[in-house]
Amino acid sequence: MPKLFGLARLGRDAELRFTNSQEPVATLSLAFSYGRKGEDGKRPTQWVKASFWGKRAESLAPYLLKGGLVAITLEDVHIETFEGTNGPGHNLVGKVLDIELAGGN
């Protein structure tokens, strides 16, 4: 099972939802920087969508705010394809295995 771990910035506030059976689920938009800086002085960024469930999602969601830095481990990392208004697209997605607040704005 593919895993991804490292430091990531939150691209937006965590989105907390509840399933029909009232199970909490939080979704995250994570920005992982990698590689060398380009001519513009910035490192490339890989965006990953992640989710986690249960009481942990419900209790941590208020603290997972845009710009925050997290140390995170994702499992079951895979590419999802979709049909958008501009044609086919893809997202890198995974399930949160472990998460720690590491700082931020």
Secondary structure, 3 states (H helix, E strand, C coil): CCEEEEEEEECCCCEEEECCCCCEEEEEEEEEECCCCCCCCCCCEEEEEEEEEHHHHHHHHHHCCCCCEEEEEEEEEEEEEEEECCEEEEEEEEEEEEEEEEECC
